[in-house]
């Protein structure tokens, strides 16, 4: 067997089951949001820091964390160098996520702190991320970092017999340490993991069972949380696009089946998902194309535009909630460094941007690369 050199391609089989509500294009999630409190950057940072400290304290009392790390490490050793995915009690887990979990929660050679909390290391991601935040702030642009949760963090029972507490926030002490270090460094963070952990037992799953991406429901949850965060900014202005006029929200079913990844012998199974597609006039995707002039720029990997041709991606779902298209830069394997190279290639100095939203998959954060590329230099 050989490890995969690139992510497996996806295959959408069918879409159907739409109702009258979908045909009329009326859904509450796309309506004008209720007015909420506006918070300036210092207030948002203080709130982020309080939440991060509370989550770290909660994680310190998480029973079974050490034993779970051992199980993840053993699973990685068994499958990590042979196949791109490891089997679980329900589907697969990408072996890169196992590797990232172990690295994030284990001290490096000669170090005392787990990598996630060891910000004195020259190669620690917090150093580079904080530098980007400072450079953008000097140009009056906010940076919002959004780590994408993994199925491993939200569903640890897939690998081991663990007790999930009633106030479950996610099974990854290293993740919470990383978020705290970002907040201490003055970086705004939208931590999705506690919300994903809270909604993990809902009727609609948040992660695909045979693919490392979130489901359309997971993308919707992320879009709603991100929209709420953007609305807090004093500079936020809702766009002019309206549901039922400029776009429709179309409920239905999606049967999703990934291609067989290289190195895997077992065939993946199709999943039938309930979805709410965001479509343009005439019920055709996409409802909005990436808008270069938008004040909001989403940068990251394939979680930004996953299933975009079906109107089910994060960018479309976010646009429906804020009433405007957003600008995007997507590099499937380049979310840590390549996206900033793409920003610099544009050569416009991020003109007109008010906020850059950096979508970072959990499995990519420990390994990087984390070189700094000044987005305002030639």
C-alpha positions in Angstrom: 0.0 0.0 0.0 1.1 3.6 -0.6 0.1 6.8 1.2 -2.1 9.3 -0.7 -0.2 12.1 -2.4 -3.3 14.3 -2.7 -6.8 14.5 -1.3 -9.3 12.1 -2.8 -11.7 13.6 -5.3 -15.4 13.7 -4.5 -18.4 12.4 -6.3 -21.9 13.7 -5.8 -24.5 11.2 -6.9 -28.0 12.7 -6.5 -29.9 15.6 -5.2 -33.6 15.8 -4.6 -36.5 15.9 -2.1 -37.1 19.7 -2.2 -40.3 21.1 -0.7 -42.5 24.0 -1.4 -40.6 26.1 1.2 -37.4 25.6 -0.7 -39.0 26.4 -4.1 -40.2 29.7 -2.7 -36.7 30.4 -1.4 -37.7 31.5 2.0 -35.6 30.5 5.0 -35.2 32.3 8.3 -31.4 31.9 8.3 -31.0 34.3 5.4 -33.2 37.0 6.9 -31.8 40.3 8.4 -30.2 39.3 11.7 -31.4 40.8 15.0 -29.3 43.6 16.1 -26.6 42.5 18.6 -24.0 44.3 20.7 -21.2 45.9 18.8 -17.7 45.3 20.3 -14.5 47.0 19.4 -11.3 45.0 19.0 -10.0 45.3 22.6 -13.4 44.1 23.9 -13.5 41.2 21.5 -9.9 40.2 22.5 -10.8 40.3 26.2 -13.8 38.1 25.6 -11.7 35.6 23.5 -9.2 35.5 26.3 -11.8 34.8 29.0 -13.3 32.0 27.0 -9.9 30.5 26.1 -8.9 30.5 29.8 -12.1 28.8 30.8 -11.7 26.1 28.1 -8.1 25.4 29.2 -9.3 25.0 32.8 -12.1 22.7 31.7 -9.6 20.6 29.7 -7.3 20.2 32.7 -10.1 18.2 34.4 -10.9 16.1 31.3 -10.7 12.5 32.4 -8.9 10.0 30.1 -6.9 12.5 28.1 -3.6 10.6 28.5 -5.1 7.3 27.7 -6.8 8.7 24.6 -3.5 10.1 23.4 -2.0 6.7 23.7 -4.8 5.2 21.6 -4.4 7.9 18.9 -0.6 7.3 18.9 -1.0 3.5 18.5 -3.5 4.0 15.7 -1.2 6.3 13.9 1.7 3.9 14.2 -0.5 1.1 12.8 -1.9 3.0 9.8 -0.2 6.3 9.4 2.6 5.1 7.0 0.4 2.7 5.1 -2.9 4.4 4.3 -4.4 7.9 4.1 -7.3 6.9 6.4 -7.6 4.7 9.5 -10.7 2.7 10.1 -12.9 3.6 13.1 -16.1 2.3 14.7 -18.1 4.4 12.2 -16.2 5.2 9.0 -12.7 6.5 8.6 -10.4 9.1 10.1 -7.6 10.8 8.1 -4.3 9.6 9.4 -2.9 13.1 9.1 -5.4 14.1 11.9 -4.0 11.4 14.1 -0.4 12.6 13.5 -1.4 16.2 14.2 -3.2 15.3 17.4 -0.1 13.4 18.7 2.3 16.2 17.8 0.1 18.9 19.2 -0.3 17.1 22.6 3.3 15.8 23.0 6.4 17.7 24.1 9.2 17.9 21.5 12.6 16.4 22.1 14.1 18.0 25.2 11.0 20.1 25.8 8.7 20.1 28.8 5.5 21.5 27.3 3.3 20.0 24.7 4.0 21.5 21.3 0.6 23.4 21.3 1.6 25.4 24.4 5.3 25.6 23.7 5.3 29.1 22.2 9.0 29.6 23.0 9.8 27.3 20.1 11.0 29.2 17.0 8.8 27.2 14.8 5.6 27.6 16.8 2.6 28.7 14.6 1.5 31.4 17.2 4.6 33.4 16.4 3.8 33.7 12.7 0.0 34.2 13.2 0.6 37.0 15.7 2.9 38.7 13.2 0.3 38.6 10.5 -2.3 40.0 13.0 0.1 42.9 13.9 0.9 43.7 10.3 -2.8 43.7 9.3 -3.7 45.8 12.4 -1.2 48.4 11.3 -3.2 48.8 8.1 -6.6 48.9 10.0 -7.5 45.4 9.0 -8.7 42.8 11.5 -7.4 39.2 11.4 -9.8 36.5 12.6 -8.4 33.0 13.0 -10.9 30.1 12.7 -9.5 26.6 13.5 -11.7 24.0 11.8 -12.6 21.2 14.3 -11.9 17.6 13.4 -14.1 14.5 13.8 -11.5 13.1 16.1 -11.8 16.1 18.5 -15.6 16.0 18.5 -16.1 12.2 18.4 -13.3 10.6 20.5 -15.5 7.5 21.0 -14.7 6.5 17.4 -11.3 5.3 18.5 -11.6 4.6 22.2 -14.0 3.9 25.1 -14.1 7.4 26.6 -16.7 9.0 28.8 -18.0 12.3 27.2 -19.1 14.7 30.0 -22.4 16.6 29.8 -20.5 19.8 29.4 -18.3 18.4 26.6 -16.3 21.0 24.7 -14.0 18.8 22.6 -11.4 16.2 23.3 -8.1 18.0 22.6 -6.3 19.7 25.5 -3.6 20.9 23.0 -6.2 22.7 20.9 -7.4 24.7 23.8 -3.8 25.5 24.8 -3.2 26.8 21.3 -6.3 29.0 21.3 -5.3 30.5 24.6 -1.8 31.2 23.3 -3.2 33.0 20.3 -5.5 35.1 22.5 -2.6 36.0 24.8 -0.6 37.1 21.7 -3.5 39.5 20.8 -4.9 37.4 18.0 -8.7 37.2 17.6 -9.9 33.6 17.5 -13.3 32.1 16.7 -13.1 28.7 18.4 -15.7 26.5 16.7 -14.8 23.3 18.7 -17.1 23.9 21.8 -20.1 24.6 19.5 -19.4 21.5 17.4 -19.0 19.4 20.5 -22.3 20.8 21.9 -24.2 19.9 18.7 -22.4 16.6 18.0 -25.4 14.5 18.8 -27.9 16.4 16.6 -30.0 14.8 13.9 -27.7 16.1 11.2 -24.1 15.0 11.5 -21.3 17.6 11.3 -18.6 15.5 9.7 -18.6 13.1 6.8 -17.8 9.5 7.8 -15.5 8.6 4.9 -14.0 12.1 4.2 -12.1 14.6 6.3 -14.4 17.5 5.5 -17.4 18.7 7.5 -20.9 18.0 6.2 -23.0 20.8 4.8 -24.6 21.0 8.2 -21.1 21.5 9.7 -20.4 24.3 7.2 -23.7 25.9 8.1 -22.9 25.9 11.8 -19.5 27.4 11.1 -21.1 30.0 8.8 -23.7 31.0 11.5 -21.0 31.4 14.1 -18.8 33.4 11.8 -21.7 35.6 10.7 -22.4 36.3 14.4 -18.8 37.3 15.0 -18.6 39.6 11.9 -21.8 41.3 13.0 -20.2 42.3 16.3 -17.7 44.6 14.6 -18.6 48.3 14.7 -17.7 48.5 11.0 -20.1 45.7 9.9 -22.8 46.6 7.4 -25.2 44.0 6.1 -25.2 43.7 2.4 -28.1 44.3 0.0 -28.8 40.7 -1.1 -32.1 39.3 0.1 -33.4 35.8 0.3 -36.2 35.2 -2.2 -35.1 38.1 -4.4 -31.3 37.7 -5.0 -31.0 34.1 -3.9 -33.0 31.1 -2.6 -32.3 28.6 0.1 -33.3 25.3 -1.2 -33.8 22.3 1.2 -33.2 18.8 -0.1 -31.1 15.7 0.1 -27.6 15.0 -1.1 -26.1 11.6 -1.6 -22.4 11.9 -1.2 -19.7 9.3 -2.0 -16.0 10.0 -2.2 -13.7 8.3 -4.6 -11.7 5.4 -3.2 -8.5 7.0 -2.0 -5.1 5.6 -3.0 -3.9 2.9 -0.6 -7.4 2.1 0.7 -8.9 -1.3 -0.1 -12.3 -1.0 1.5 -14.9 0.9 -0.5 -16.4 4.0 1.2 -20.1 4.0 1.7 -22.5 6.7 0.4 -24.1 9.1 2.9 -27.5 10.7 2.5 -27.5 14.2 3.9 -30.2 16.7 4.5 -29.0 20.0 3.0 -30.0 23.6 2.4 -28.4 24.8 -0.8 -27.9 28.5 -1.4 -28.7 29.1 -5.0 -29.0 32.0 -7.4 -32.0 33.1 -9.4 -33.5 30.1 -11.2 -32.3 27.8 -8.4 -28.8 27.4 -9.9 -25.5 27.3 -8.1 -23.6 29.3 -7.1 -25.8 32.1 -5.9 -22.8 34.5 -5.4 -19.4 34.2 -7.0 -16.4 35.4 -5.0 -16.4 39.2 -4.9 -13.0 40.7 -5.1 -14.3 44.1 -3.8 -15.8 42.6 -0.7 -14.4 44.0 2.6 -14.4 40.4 3.9 -11.6 38.0 2.7 -11.8 34.3 3.5 -8.5 32.5 3.1 -7.8 28.8 3.7 -8.0 25.3 2.4 -10.8 23.3 0.8 -13.1 23.8 3.9 -13.8 27.3 2.4 -15.3 26.0 -0.9 -16.1 22.4 -0.2 -19.2 21.5 -2.3 -19.3 25.0 -3.8 -20.8 23.6 -7.0 -23.8 22.5 -5.0 -24.2 25.8 -3.1 -23.3 24.1 0.2 -19.9 25.7 0.9 -18.9 27.9 3.8 -18.5 31.0 1.6 -22.0 30.7 0.2 -23.6 30.0 3.5 -21.8 32.9 5.1 -22.9 35.2 2.2 -26.5 34.3 2.7 -26.2 35.3 6.4 -24.5 38.7 5.9 -26.3 39.5 2.6 -23.2 39.9 0.5 -20.6 38.0 -1.4 -17.2 37.5 0.2 -13.8 37.4 -1.3 -12.0 34.1 -1.2 -8.5 32.6 -1.7 -8.5 28.8 -1.5 -5.5 26.5 -1.6 -6.3 22.9 -0.6 -2.8 22.2 0.8 -1.6 25.7 1.3 -3.7 27.2 4.1 -0.7 28.1 6.3 1.7 29.8 3.9 0.5 29.4 0.3 -2.6 31.6 0.9 -0.4 34.5 1.9 1.7 34.1 -1.2 -1.5 34.3 -3.2 -2.5 37.5 -1.3 0.8 39.1 -2.1 0.6 38.0 -5.8 -2.6 40.1 -6.1 -0.5 43.2 -5.5 -3.3 45.3 -4.2 -2.2 45.6 -0.6 -5.6 44.2 0.6 -7.2 47.4 -0.6 -10.8 47.8 0.8 -10.5 44.9 3.2 -11.8 45.3 6.7 -11.3 41.7 8.0 -9.3 38.7 6.8 -10.8 35.4 8.1 -8.1 32.7 8.2 -9.7 29.2 8.0 -7.1 26.7 9.4 -7.8 22.9 9.4 -6.7 21.3 12.7 -4.7 18.7 10.9 -2.5 21.3 9.1 -1.7 23.5 12.1 1.2 21.6 13.7 3.1 20.8 10.5 2.8 24.1 8.7 4.9 25.4 6.9 4.8 28.6 8.8 7.0 31.1 7.0 5.9 34.7 7.1 5.1 36.5 3.8 4.4 40.2 4.2 1.1 40.8 2.3 2.1 44.5 1.8 5.5 44.0 0.2 6.3 43.5 -3.4 
